Amino acid sequence: MANYGIVLTYILLAAATLAALVFPIMHLATHPKKAKKVGIGFAALLVIYIIATLFASNEVTEQFAKLNVTATASKQVGTGLIAFYILAAGAVISAAYTEVSKMLNK
């Protein structure tokens, strides 16, 4: 009986994944103005990724070399951290701006 449950779970997971991919694409195809906004968002994330990659270092310290960390892995981790810092700073600045603008509009 457990085998049927596992197979059913895989089928439902595939259906949910397909729905999660297809329906947003269909929605964007019918609403091109929203698709433009999504494209701008993706472009902004790409710019942040490029900036983070440019600033990331591929230096491997002696401690990390003992753990078999490569220069590529070090650069990828650095890119992820810098991108996180940029996005976190953007979120904090956005939240602060929203609250200050609400206070000034009252």
matplotlib code that plots the C-alpha trace (Angstrom):
import matplotlib.pyplot as plt

x = [0.0, 2.9, 4.2, 0.9, 1.1, 4.6, 3.6, 0.6, 2.8, 5.2, 2.2, 0.8, 4.2, 4.7, 1.2, 1.8, 5.2, 3.6, 0.8, 3.3, 5.2, 2.4, -0.2, 2.1, 3.4, -0.2, -1.1, 1.9, 1.1, -2.4, -1.2, 1.9, 2.2, 2.7, 5.2, 7.2, 7.3, 8.5, 11.2, 12.4, 12.5, 14.6, 16.9, 17.4, 18.3, 20.7, 22.4, 22.7, 24.2, 26.7, 27.7, 28.0, 30.2, 32.5, 33.0, 33.4, 36.8, 38.0, 40.6, 41.0, 42.5, 44.6, 41.8, 39.4, 42.0, 42.1, 38.4, 38.9, 37.3, 38.1, 38.5, 35.3, 33.3, 34.8, 33.8, 30.2, 29.8, 31.1, 28.7, 25.8, 26.8, 27.2, 24.0, 22.2, 23.7, 22.6, 19.1, 18.8, 20.0, 17.4, 14.7, 15.6, 15.8, 12.5, 10.8, 12.3, 11.2, 7.7, 7.3, 8.8, 6.6, 3.6, 4.5, 5.0, 1.7, -0.4]
y = [0.0, 2.3, 1.9, 3.3, 6.3, 7.1, 6.8, 9.0, 11.5, 11.7, 12.2, 15.0, 16.6, 16.6, 18.1, 20.8, 21.7, 21.8, 24.0, 26.3, 26.8, 26.9, 29.1, 32.1, 31.9, 31.9, 34.8, 36.8, 36.0, 37.4, 40.5, 41.9, 45.0, 42.7, 40.7, 43.9, 44.5, 40.9, 41.3, 44.5, 42.6, 39.8, 42.3, 44.0, 40.7, 39.9, 43.3, 42.6, 39.1, 40.6, 43.3, 40.6, 38.4, 41.3, 42.1, 38.5, 37.2, 33.7, 33.7, 30.4, 30.7, 28.0, 26.9, 26.4, 24.7, 22.0, 21.5, 21.1, 24.4, 25.5, 29.0, 28.5, 27.5, 30.5, 32.9, 31.4, 31.7, 35.3, 36.1, 34.7, 36.6, 39.9, 39.5, 38.8, 41.9, 44.1, 42.6, 42.9, 46.5, 47.2, 45.6, 47.6, 50.9, 50.1, 49.4, 52.6, 54.7, 53.3, 54.1, 57.6, 58.4, 57.3, 59.5, 62.5, 62.0, 62.1]
z = [0.0, 0.7, -2.9, -4.2, -1.9, -3.0, -6.7, -6.0, -4.2, -7.2, -9.6, -7.5, -7.1, -10.9, -11.4, -8.8, -10.3, -13.8, -12.6, -10.7, -13.9, -16.5, -14.9, -14.2, -17.8, -19.2, -16.9, -18.2, -21.8, -21.4, -19.5, -21.3, -19.1, -16.1, -18.0, -18.6, -14.8, -14.2, -16.8, -15.1, -11.8, -13.3, -14.9, -11.6, -10.0, -12.8, -12.3, -8.5, -9.3, -11.7, -9.2, -6.5, -8.7, -9.6, -5.9, -4.7, -4.0, -4.9, -2.1, -0.2, 3.2, 4.7, 7.0, 4.1, 2.0, 4.6, 4.0, 0.3, -0.6, -4.2, -5.5, -7.5, -4.4, -2.5, -5.3, -5.4, -1.7, -1.8, -4.6, -2.6, 0.5, -1.3, -3.2, 0.1, 1.7, -1.2, -1.2, 2.7, 2.6, -0.1, 2.0, 5.1, 3.1, 1.4, 4.7, 6.3, 3.3, 3.4, 7.1, 6.8, 3.9, 5.8, 8.7, 6.5, 4.7, 7.8]

ax = plt.figure().add_subplot(projection="3d")
ax.plot(x, y, z, "-o")
ax.set_aspect("equal")
plt.show()
